[in-house]
Amino acid sequence: MNWTELDIFTTTEGIDLVTSGLMDIGIRGFAIKDANDFKEFLQNKEGNWDYLEDDLMQLAECETTVTVYLPENSLQQ
């Protein structure tokens, strides 16, 4: 199955509103990127970390995004 990826840019505070709206219309396939979540992880991490990949470190500066995955045929309605 082919999927279409759609990015919805929001704020940290808007994540719950956006995802709630998506679930209300039946969309359950989404991913969230939020710099504040990643910064909180870095501050509160447990264990000894001596290295984080560069791709992962880019999350510290990312724009808050909810990425939705829709079946390609759902856009033809």
PDB file of N, CA, C and O in Angstrom:
ATOM      1  N   MET A   1       0.839  -1.174   0.000  1.00  0.00           N
ATOM      2  CA  MET A   1       0.000   0.000   0.000  1.00  0.00           C
ATOM      3  C   MET A   1       0.889   1.243   0.000  1.00  0.00           C
ATOM      4  O   MET A   1       1.900   1.295   0.700  1.00  0.00           O
ATOM      5  N   ASN A   2       0.506   2.223  -0.779  1.00  0.00           N
ATOM      6  CA  ASN A   2       1.234   3.488  -0.822  1.00  0.00           C
ATOM      7  C   ASN A   2       0.622   4.468   0.163  1.00  0.00           C
ATOM      8  O   ASN A   2      -0.594   4.517   0.346  1.00  0.00           O
ATOM      9  N   TRP A   3       1.496   5.252   0.798  1.00  0.00           N
ATOM     10  CA  TRP A   3       1.058   6.209   1.810  1.00  0.00           C
ATOM     11  C   TRP A   3       1.475   7.616   1.407  1.00  0.00           C
ATOM     12  O   TRP A   3       2.496   7.819   0.750  1.00  0.00           O
ATOM     13  N   THR A   4       0.663   8.574   1.814  1.00  0.00           N
ATOM     14  CA  THR A   4       0.996   9.977   1.645  1.00  0.00           C
ATOM     15  C   THR A   4       1.324  10.535   3.018  1.00  0.00           C
ATOM     16  O   THR A   4       0.575  10.335   3.974  1.00  0.00           O
ATOM     17  N   GLU A   5       2.440  11.232   3.112  1.00  0.00           N
ATOM     18  CA  GLU A   5       2.881  11.823   4.376  1.00  0.00           C
ATOM     19  C   GLU A   5       2.514  13.303   4.362  1.00  0.00           C
ATOM     20  O   GLU A   5       2.845  14.022   3.419  1.00  0.00           O
ATOM     21  N   LEU A   6       1.828  13.752   5.412  1.00  0.00           N
ATOM     22  CA  LEU A   6       1.372  15.124   5.520  1.00  0.00           C
ATOM     23  C   LEU A   6       1.868  15.704   6.840  1.00  0.00           C
ATOM     24  O   LEU A   6       1.598  15.136   7.899  1.00  0.00           O
ATOM     25  N   ASP A   7       2.591  16.829   6.796  1.00  0.00           N
ATOM     26  CA  ASP A   7       3.094  17.473   8.010  1.00  0.00           C
ATOM     27  C   ASP A   7       2.155  18.601   8.427  1.00  0.00           C
ATOM     28  O   ASP A   7       1.759  19.435   7.613  1.00  0.00           O
ATOM     29  N   ILE A   8       1.808  18.605   9.714  1.00  0.00           N
ATOM     30  CA  ILE A   8       1.009  19.678  10.305  1.00  0.00           C
ATOM     31  C   ILE A   8       1.906  20.365  11.329  1.00  0.00           C
ATOM     32  O   ILE A   8       2.296  19.757  12.326  1.00  0.00           O
ATOM     33  N   PHE A   9       2.231  21.628  11.081  1.00  0.00           N
ATOM     34  CA  PHE A   9       3.102  22.374  11.981  1.00  0.00           C
ATOM     35  C   PHE A   9       2.238  23.033  13.054  1.00  0.00           C
ATOM     36  O   PHE A   9       1.199  23.624  12.756  1.00  0.00           O
ATOM     37  N   THR A  10       2.679  22.924  14.294  1.00  0.00           N
ATOM     38  CA  THR A  10       1.915  23.429  15.423  1.00  0.00           C
ATOM     39  C   THR A  10       2.876  23.892  16.509  1.00  0.00           C
ATOM     40  O   THR A  10       4.062  24.096  16.252  1.00  0.00           O
ATOM     41  N   THR A  11       2.369  24.055  17.704  1.00  0.00           N
ATOM     42  CA  THR A  11       3.187  24.382  18.865  1.00  0.00           C
ATOM     43  C   THR A  11       3.122  23.213  19.838  1.00  0.00           C
ATOM     44  O   THR A  11       2.307  22.305  19.675  1.00  0.00           O
ATOM     45  N   THR A  12       3.977  23.238  20.844  1.00  0.00           N
ATOM     46  CA  THR A  12       3.928  22.190  21.859  1.00  0.00           C
ATOM     47  C   THR A  12       2.538  22.135  22.489  1.00  0.00           C
ATOM     48  O   THR A  12       1.990  21.057  22.721  1.00  0.00           O
ATOM     49  N   GLU A  13       1.981  23.306  22.760  1.00  0.00           N
ATOM     50  CA  GLU A  13       0.661  23.371  23.389  1.00  0.00           C
ATOM     51  C   GLU A  13      -0.440  22.880  22.452  1.00  0.00           C
ATOM     52  O   GLU A  13      -1.484  22.428  22.921  1.00  0.00           O
ATOM     53  N   GLY A  14      -0.229  22.960  21.142  1.00  0.00           N
ATOM     54  CA  GLY A  14      -1.243  22.578  20.171  1.00  0.00           C
ATOM     55  C   GLY A  14      -1.263  21.109  19.804  1.00  0.00           C
ATOM     56  O   GLY A  14      -2.167  20.665  19.097  1.00  0.00           O
ATOM     57  N   ILE A  15      -0.292  20.347  20.264  1.00  0.00           N
ATOM     58  CA  ILE A  15      -0.206  18.929  19.901  1.00  0.00           C
ATOM     59  C   ILE A  15      -1.475  18.183  20.289  1.00  0.00           C
ATOM     60  O   ILE A  15      -2.035  17.456  19.468  1.00  0.00           O
ATOM     61  N   ASP A  16      -1.937  18.349  21.514  1.00  0.00           N
ATOM     62  CA  ASP A  16      -3.125  17.616  21.964  1.00  0.00           C
ATOM     63  C   ASP A  16      -4.350  17.982  21.142  1.00  0.00           C
ATOM     64  O   ASP A  16      -5.145  17.108  20.797  1.00  0.00           O
ATOM     65  N   LEU A  17      -4.513  19.246  20.828  1.00  0.00           N
ATOM     66  CA  LEU A  17      -5.654  19.689  20.027  1.00  0.00           C
ATOM     67  C   LEU A  17      -5.609  19.086  18.625  1.00  0.00           C
ATOM     68  O   LEU A  17      -6.621  18.598  18.121  1.00  0.00           O
ATOM     69  N   VAL A  18      -4.441  19.121  18.004  1.00  0.00           N
ATOM     70  CA  VAL A  18      -4.292  18.577  16.647  1.00  0.00           C
ATOM     71  C   VAL A  18      -4.542  17.073  16.643  1.00  0.00           C
ATOM     72  O   VAL A  18      -5.317  16.581  15.824  1.00  0.00           O
ATOM     73  N   THR A  19      -3.896  16.334  17.547  1.00  0.00           N
ATOM     74  CA  THR A  19      -4.045  14.872  17.544  1.00  0.00           C
ATOM     75  C   THR A  19      -5.455  14.455  17.934  1.00  0.00           C
ATOM     76  O   THR A  19      -5.966  13.459  17.423  1.00  0.00           O
ATOM     77  N   SER A  20      -6.085  15.196  18.823  1.00  0.00           N
ATOM     78  CA  SER A  20      -7.466  14.902  19.199  1.00  0.00           C
ATOM     79  C   SER A  20      -8.388  15.074  17.991  1.00  0.00           C
ATOM     80  O   SER A  20      -9.260  14.241  17.745  1.00  0.00           O
ATOM     81  N   GLY A  21      -8.191  16.153  17.245  1.00  0.00           N
ATOM     82  CA  GLY A  21      -8.980  16.377  16.040  1.00  0.00           C
ATOM     83  C   GLY A  21      -8.767  15.293  15.007  1.00  0.00           C
ATOM     84  O   GLY A  21      -9.717  14.853  14.360  1.00  0.00           O
ATOM     85  N   LEU A  22      -7.520  14.856  14.844  1.00  0.00           N
ATOM     86  CA  LEU A  22      -7.228  13.786  13.898  1.00  0.00           C
ATOM     87  C   LEU A  22      -7.934  12.493  14.300  1.00  0.00           C
ATOM     88  O   LEU A  22      -8.524  11.812  13.461  1.00  0.00           O
ATOM     89  N   MET A  23      -7.870  12.162  15.586  1.00  0.00           N
ATOM     90  CA  MET A  23      -8.526  10.940  16.049  1.00  0.00           C
ATOM     91  C   MET A  23     -10.039  11.038  15.921  1.00  0.00           C
ATOM     92  O   MET A  23     -10.701  10.037  15.649  1.00  0.00           O
ATOM     93  N   ASP A  24     -10.596  12.235  16.112  1.00  0.00           N
ATOM     94  CA  ASP A  24     -12.036  12.430  15.959  1.00  0.00           C
ATOM     95  C   ASP A  24     -12.513  12.123  14.543  1.00  0.00           C
ATOM     96  O   ASP A  24     -13.647  11.681  14.355  1.00  0.00           O
ATOM     97  N   ILE A  25     -11.657  12.353  13.545  1.00  0.00           N
ATOM     98  CA  ILE A  25     -12.051  12.052  12.164  1.00  0.00           C
ATOM     99  C   ILE A  25     -11.520  10.697  11.689  1.00  0.00           C
ATOM    100  O   ILE A  25     -11.573  10.380  10.500  1.00  0.00           O
ATOM    101  N   GLY A  26     -11.008   9.906  12.633  1.00  0.00           N
ATOM    102  CA  GLY A  26     -10.617   8.536  12.325  1.00  0.00           C
ATOM    103  C   GLY A  26      -9.179   8.322  11.910  1.00  0.00           C
ATOM    104  O   GLY A  26      -8.822   7.226  11.480  1.00  0.00           O
ATOM    105  N   ILE A  27      -8.347   9.338  12.028  1.00  0.00           N
ATOM    106  CA  ILE A  27      -6.931   9.192  11.659  1.00  0.00           C
ATOM    107  C   ILE A  27      -6.145   8.800  12.903  1.00  0.00           C
ATOM    108  O   ILE A  27      -6.082   9.546  13.880  1.00  0.00           O
ATOM    109  N   ARG A  28      -5.551   7.618  12.846  1.00  0.00           N
ATOM    110  CA  ARG A  28      -4.808   7.120  13.995  1.00  0.00           C
ATOM    111  C   ARG A  28      -3.313   6.970  13.707  1.00  0.00           C
ATOM    112  O   ARG A  28      -2.531   6.713  14.622  1.00  0.00           O
ATOM    113  N   GLY A  29      -2.914   7.128  12.456  1.00  0.00           N
ATOM    114  CA  GLY A  29      -1.511   6.957  12.081  1.00  0.00           C
ATOM    115  C   GLY A  29      -0.800   8.288  11.996  1.00  0.00           C
ATOM    116  O   GLY A  29      -0.880   8.980  10.981  1.00  0.00           O
ATOM    117  N   PHE A  30      -0.099   8.648  13.067  1.00  0.00           N
ATOM    118  CA  PHE A  30       0.664   9.894  13.052  1.00  0.00           C
ATOM    119  C   PHE A  30       1.869   9.776  13.968  1.00  0.00           C
ATOM    120  O   PHE A  30       1.927   8.921  14.852  1.00  0.00           O
ATOM    121  N   ALA A  31       2.833  10.664  13.729  1.00  0.00           N
ATOM    122  CA  ALA A  31       4.042  10.732  14.549  1.00  0.00           C
ATOM    123  C   ALA A  31       4.230  12.179  14.981  1.00  0.00           C
ATOM    124  O   ALA A  31       3.864  13.105  14.256  1.00  0.00           O
ATOM    125  N   ILE A  32       4.799  12.366  16.160  1.00  0.00           N
ATOM    126  CA  ILE A  32       4.984  13.704  16.718  1.00  0.00           C
ATOM    127  C   ILE A  32       6.469  13.973  16.905  1.00  0.00           C
ATOM    128  O   ILE A  32       7.195  13.148  17.461  1.00  0.00           O
ATOM    129  N   LYS A  33       6.917  15.147  16.431  1.00  0.00           N
ATOM    130  CA  LYS A  33       8.278  15.627  16.707  1.00  0.00           C
ATOM    131  C   LYS A  33       8.129  16.937  17.467  1.00  0.00           C
ATOM    132  O   LYS A  33       7.445  17.857  17.018  1.00  0.00           O
ATOM    133  N   ASP A  34       8.777  17.006  18.621  1.00  0.00           N
ATOM    134  CA  ASP A  34       8.683  18.217  19.437  1.00  0.00           C
ATOM    135  C   ASP A  34      10.020  18.442  20.138  1.00  0.00           C
ATOM    136  O   ASP A  34      10.479  17.589  20.898  1.00  0.00           O
ATOM    137  N   ALA A  35      10.639  19.587  19.881  1.00  0.00           N
ATOM    138  CA  ALA A  35      11.943  19.894  20.474  1.00  0.00           C
ATOM    139  C   ALA A  35      11.862  19.920  21.998  1.00  0.00           C
ATOM    140  O   ALA A  35      12.814  19.516  22.666  1.00  0.00           O
ATOM    141  N   ASN A  36      10.759  20.381  22.553  1.00  0.00           N
ATOM    142  CA  ASN A  36      10.634  20.438  24.010  1.00  0.00           C
ATOM    143  C   ASN A  36      10.661  19.052  24.635  1.00  0.00           C
ATOM    144  O   ASN A  36      11.259  18.866  25.695  1.00  0.00           O
ATOM    145  N   ASP A  37      10.020  18.070  23.991  1.00  0.00           N
ATOM    146  CA  ASP A  37      10.072  16.694  24.491  1.00  0.00           C
ATOM    147  C   ASP A  37      11.500  16.169  24.496  1.00  0.00           C
ATOM    148  O   ASP A  37      11.927  15.522  25.451  1.00  0.00           O
ATOM    149  N   PHE A  38      12.236  16.451  23.426  1.00  0.00           N
ATOM    150  CA  PHE A  38      13.605  15.960  23.336  1.00  0.00           C
ATOM    151  C   PHE A  38      14.499  16.642  24.369  1.00  0.00           C
ATOM    152  O   PHE A  38      15.336  15.991  24.993  1.00  0.00           O
ATOM    153  N   LYS A  39      14.325  17.951  24.551  1.00  0.00           N
ATOM    154  CA  LYS A  39      15.118  18.669  25.556  1.00  0.00           C
ATOM    155  C   LYS A  39      14.825  18.142  26.956  1.00  0.00           C
ATOM    156  O   LYS A  39      15.729  18.025  27.783  1.00  0.00           O
ATOM    157  N   GLU A  40      13.555  17.822  27.218  1.00  0.00           N
ATOM    158  CA  GLU A  40      13.192  17.244  28.519  1.00  0.00           C
ATOM    159  C   GLU A  40      13.854  15.880  28.696  1.00  0.00           C
ATOM    160  O   GLU A  40      14.334  15.557  29.782  1.00  0.00           O
ATOM    161  N   PHE A  41      13.878  15.083  27.632  1.00  0.00           N
ATOM    162  CA  PHE A  41      14.554  13.791  27.674  1.00  0.00           C
ATOM    163  C   PHE A  41      16.028  13.963  28.026  1.00  0.00           C
ATOM    164  O   PHE A  41      16.554  13.240  28.871  1.00  0.00           O
ATOM    165  N   LEU A  42      16.692  14.914  27.383  1.00  0.00           N
ATOM    166  CA  LEU A  42      18.112  15.131  27.648  1.00  0.00           C
ATOM    167  C   LEU A  42      18.367  15.551  29.084  1.00  0.00           C
ATOM    168  O   LEU A  42      19.372  15.159  29.677  1.00  0.00           O
ATOM    169  N   GLN A  43      17.467  16.342  29.646  1.00  0.00           N
ATOM    170  CA  GLN A  43      17.638  16.809  31.021  1.00  0.00           C
ATOM    171  C   GLN A  43      17.345  15.721  32.042  1.00  0.00           C
ATOM    172  O   GLN A  43      17.954  15.700  33.111  1.00  0.00           O
ATOM    173  N   ASN A  44      16.422  14.818  31.730  1.00  0.00           N
ATOM    174  CA  ASN A  44      15.960  13.830  32.705  1.00  0.00           C
ATOM    175  C   ASN A  44      16.376  12.401  32.382  1.00  0.00           C
ATOM    176  O   ASN A  44      15.856  11.456  32.976  1.00  0.00           O
ATOM    177  N   LYS A  45      17.304  12.234  31.449  1.00  0.00           N
ATOM    178  CA  LYS A  45      17.695  10.879  31.044  1.00  0.00           C
ATOM    179  C   LYS A  45      18.345  10.132  32.207  1.00  0.00           C
ATOM    180  O   LYS A  45      19.024  10.708  33.058  1.00  0.00           O
ATOM    181  N   GLU A  46      18.106   8.838  32.200  1.00  0.00           N
ATOM    182  CA  GLU A  46      18.724   7.980  33.203  1.00  0.00           C
ATOM    183  C   GLU A  46      19.819   7.161  32.528  1.00  0.00           C
ATOM    184  O   GLU A  46      19.757   6.890  31.329  1.00  0.00           O
ATOM    185  N   GLY A  47      20.787   6.786  33.287  1.00  0.00           N
ATOM    186  CA  GLY A  47      21.877   5.992  32.735  1.00  0.00           C
ATOM    187  C   GLY A  47      22.996   6.878  32.210  1.00  0.00           C
ATOM    188  O   GLY A  47      22.917   8.105  32.253  1.00  0.00           O
ATOM    189  N   ASN A  48      24.012   6.240  31.728  1.00  0.00           N
ATOM    190  CA  ASN A  48      25.173   6.949  31.197  1.00  0.00           C
ATOM    191  C   ASN A  48      25.146   6.913  29.678  1.00  0.00           C
ATOM    192  O   ASN A  48      25.240   5.850  29.065  1.00  0.00           O
ATOM    193  N   TRP A  49      25.018   8.067  29.094  1.00  0.00           N
ATOM    194  CA  TRP A  49      25.014   8.197  27.642  1.00  0.00           C
ATOM    195  C   TRP A  49      26.304   8.901  27.257  1.00  0.00           C
ATOM    196  O   TRP A  49      26.578  10.005  27.727  1.00  0.00           O
ATOM    197  N   ASP A  50      27.086   8.273  26.413  1.00  0.00           N
ATOM    198  CA  ASP A  50      28.312   8.924  25.987  1.00  0.00           C
ATOM    199  C   ASP A  50      28.230   9.419  24.547  1.00  0.00           C
ATOM    200  O   ASP A  50      29.136  10.103  24.072  1.00  0.00           O
ATOM    201  N   TYR A  51      27.124   9.066  23.838  1.00  0.00           N
ATOM    202  CA  TYR A  51      27.003   9.491  22.454  1.00  0.00           C
ATOM    203  C   TYR A  51      25.541   9.456  22.027  1.00  0.00           C
ATOM    204  O   TYR A  51      24.814   8.511  22.333  1.00  0.00           O
ATOM    205  N   LEU A  52      25.123  10.495  21.317  1.00  0.00           N
ATOM    206  CA  LEU A  52      23.812  10.516  20.662  1.00  0.00           C
ATOM    207  C   LEU A  52      24.058  10.838  19.193  1.00  0.00           C
ATOM    208  O   LEU A  52      24.830  11.743  18.876  1.00  0.00           O
ATOM    209  N   GLU A  53      23.411  10.111  18.302  1.00  0.00           N
ATOM    210  CA  GLU A  53      23.607  10.322  16.873  1.00  0.00           C
ATOM    211  C   GLU A  53      23.210  11.736  16.474  1.00  0.00           C
ATOM    212  O   GLU A  53      22.316  12.336  17.071  1.00  0.00           O
ATOM    213  N   ASP A  54      23.887  12.257  15.457  1.00  0.00           N
ATOM    214  CA  ASP A  54      23.613  13.610  14.974  1.00  0.00           C
ATOM    215  C   ASP A  54      22.158  13.780  14.548  1.00  0.00           C
ATOM    216  O   ASP A  54      21.554  14.818  14.818  1.00  0.00           O
ATOM    217  N   ASP A  55      21.583  12.762  13.879  1.00  0.00           N
ATOM    218  CA  ASP A  55      20.182  12.844  13.454  1.00  0.00           C
ATOM    219  C   ASP A  55      19.258  13.021  14.650  1.00  0.00           C
ATOM    220  O   ASP A  55      18.280  13.766  14.587  1.00  0.00           O
ATOM    221  N   LEU A  56      19.572  12.338  15.725  1.00  0.00           N
ATOM    222  CA  LEU A  56      18.769  12.453  16.938  1.00  0.00           C
ATOM    223  C   LEU A  56      18.948  13.818  17.586  1.00  0.00           C
ATOM    224  O   LEU A  56      17.985  14.389  18.099  1.00  0.00           O
ATOM    225  N   MET A  57      20.145  14.340  17.571  1.00  0.00           N
ATOM    226  CA  MET A  57      20.404  15.658  18.155  1.00  0.00           C
ATOM    227  C   MET A  57      19.676  16.777  17.414  1.00  0.00           C
ATOM    228  O   MET A  57      19.400  17.825  17.997  1.00  0.00           O
ATOM    229  N   GLN A  58      19.363  16.568  16.139  1.00  0.00           N
ATOM    230  CA  GLN A  58      18.630  17.575  15.373  1.00  0.00           C
ATOM    231  C   GLN A  58      17.226  17.791  15.926  1.00  0.00           C
ATOM    232  O   GLN A  58      16.619  18.832  15.674  1.00  0.00           O
ATOM    233  N   LEU A  59      16.704  16.828  16.674  1.00  0.00           N
ATOM    234  CA  LEU A  59      15.384  16.993  17.288  1.00  0.00           C
ATOM    235  C   LEU A  59      15.362  18.138  18.294  1.00  0.00           C
ATOM    236  O   LEU A  59      14.301  18.694  18.577  1.00  0.00           O
ATOM    237  N   ALA A  60      16.518  18.493  18.832  1.00  0.00           N
ATOM    238  CA  ALA A  60      16.580  19.575  19.812  1.00  0.00           C
ATOM    239  C   ALA A  60      16.223  20.926  19.196  1.00  0.00           C
ATOM    240  O   ALA A  60      15.883  21.864  19.917  1.00  0.00           O
ATOM    241  N   GLU A  61      16.296  21.033  17.878  1.00  0.00           N
ATOM    242  CA  GLU A  61      15.998  22.296  17.196  1.00  0.00           C
ATOM    243  C   GLU A  61      14.859  22.170  16.189  1.00  0.00           C
ATOM    244  O   GLU A  61      14.639  23.085  15.396  1.00  0.00           O
ATOM    245  N   CYS A  62      14.134  21.057  16.204  1.00  0.00           N
ATOM    246  CA  CYS A  62      13.101  20.845  15.194  1.00  0.00           C
ATOM    247  C   CYS A  62      11.859  21.687  15.474  1.00  0.00           C
ATOM    248  O   CYS A  62      11.605  22.092  16.608  1.00  0.00           O
ATOM    249  N   GLU A  63      11.101  21.938  14.423  1.00  0.00           N
ATOM    250  CA  GLU A  63       9.823  22.614  14.565  1.00  0.00           C
ATOM    251  C   GLU A  63       8.792  21.570  15.002  1.00  0.00           C
ATOM    252  O   GLU A  63       8.817  20.436  14.522  1.00  0.00           O
ATOM    253  N   THR A  64       7.898  21.941  15.897  1.00  0.00           N
ATOM    254  CA  THR A  64       6.900  21.000  16.387  1.00  0.00           C
ATOM    255  C   THR A  64       5.985  20.599  15.234  1.00  0.00           C
ATOM    256  O   THR A  64       5.349  21.441  14.600  1.00  0.00           O
ATOM    257  N   THR A  65       5.936  19.286  14.978  1.00  0.00           N
ATOM    258  CA  THR A  65       5.230  18.757  13.817  1.00  0.00           C
ATOM    259  C   THR A  65       4.466  17.494  14.167  1.00  0.00           C
ATOM    260  O   THR A  65       4.974  16.618  14.867  1.00  0.00           O
ATOM    261  N   VAL A  66       3.241  17.411  13.674  1.00  0.00           N
ATOM    262  CA  VAL A  66       2.484  16.169  13.709  1.00  0.00           C
ATOM    263  C   VAL A  66       2.466  15.672  12.270  1.00  0.00           C
ATOM    264  O   VAL A  66       1.920  16.334  11.387  1.00  0.00           O
ATOM    265  N   THR A  67       3.060  14.511  12.035  1.00  0.00           N
ATOM    266  CA  THR A  67       3.117  13.935  10.698  1.00  0.00           C
ATOM    267  C   THR A  67       2.048  12.860  10.596  1.00  0.00           C
ATOM    268  O   THR A  67       2.002  11.924  11.394  1.00  0.00           O
ATOM    269  N   VAL A  68       1.185  13.016   9.591  1.00  0.00           N
ATOM    270  CA  VAL A  68       0.057  12.113   9.383  1.00  0.00           C
ATOM    271  C   VAL A  68       0.372  11.225   8.188  1.00  0.00           C
ATOM    272  O   VAL A  68       0.929  11.685   7.191  1.00  0.00           O
ATOM    273  N   TYR A  69       0.015   9.960   8.294  1.00  0.00           N
ATOM    274  CA  TYR A  69       0.205   9.008   7.200  1.00  0.00           C
ATOM    275  C   TYR A  69      -1.173   8.555   6.714  1.00  0.00           C
ATOM    276  O   TYR A  69      -1.926   7.917   7.450  1.00  0.00           O
ATOM    277  N   LEU A  70      -1.488   8.895   5.468  1.00  0.00           N
ATOM    278  CA  LEU A  70      -2.788   8.585   4.893  1.00  0.00           C
ATOM    279  C   LEU A  70      -2.629   7.616   3.730  1.00  0.00           C
ATOM    280  O   LEU A  70      -1.701   7.750   2.933  1.00  0.00           O
ATOM    281  N   PRO A  71      -3.532   6.638   3.627  1.00  0.00           N
ATOM    282  CA  PRO A  71      -3.478   5.770   2.439  1.00  0.00           C
ATOM    283  C   PRO A  71      -3.658   6.635   1.203  1.00  0.00           C
ATOM    284  O   PRO A  71      -4.502   7.531   1.182  1.00  0.00           O
ATOM    285  N   GLU A  72      -2.875   6.369   0.186  1.00  0.00           N
ATOM    286  CA  GLU A  72      -2.870   7.212  -1.012  1.00  0.00           C
ATOM    287  C   GLU A  72      -4.265   7.352  -1.619  1.00  0.00           C
ATOM    288  O   GLU A  72      -4.614   8.430  -2.099  1.00  0.00           O
ATOM    289  N   ASN A  73      -5.058   6.303  -1.610  1.00  0.00           N
ATOM    290  CA  ASN A  73      -6.383   6.341  -2.226  1.00  0.00           C
ATOM    291  C   ASN A  73      -7.384   7.182  -1.415  1.00  0.00           C
ATOM    292  O   ASN A  73      -8.444   7.521  -1.940  1.00  0.00           O
ATOM    293  N   SER A  74      -7.086   7.527  -0.167  1.00  0.00           N
ATOM    294  CA  SER A  74      -8.018   8.319   0.646  1.00  0.00           C
ATOM    295  C   SER A  74      -8.066   9.765   0.214  1.00  0.00           C
ATOM    296  O   SER A  74      -9.000  10.480   0.579  1.00  0.00           O
ATOM    297  N   LEU A  75      -7.083  10.222  -0.557  1.00  0.00           N
ATOM    298  CA  LEU A  75      -7.040  11.616  -1.000  1.00  0.00           C
ATOM    299  C   LEU A  75      -7.846  11.846  -2.268  1.00  0.00           C
ATOM    300  O   LEU A  75      -7.975  12.986  -2.713  1.00  0.00           O
ATOM    301  N   GLN A  76      -8.391  10.790  -2.860  1.00  0.00           N
ATOM    302  CA  GLN A  76      -9.107  10.916  -4.130  1.00  0.00           C
ATOM    303  C   GLN A  76     -10.598  11.176  -3.944  1.00  0.00           C
ATOM    304  O   GLN A  76     -11.321  11.235  -4.938  1.00  0.00           O
ATOM    305  N   GLN A  77     -11.079  11.330  -2.748  1.00  0.00           N
ATOM    306  CA  GLN A  77     -12.512  11.524  -2.503  1.00  0.00           C
ATOM    307  C   GLN A  77     -12.934  12.928  -2.778  1.00  0.00           C
ATOM    308  O   GLN A  77     -14.109  13.262  -2.623  1.00  0.00           O
TER     309      GLN A  77
END
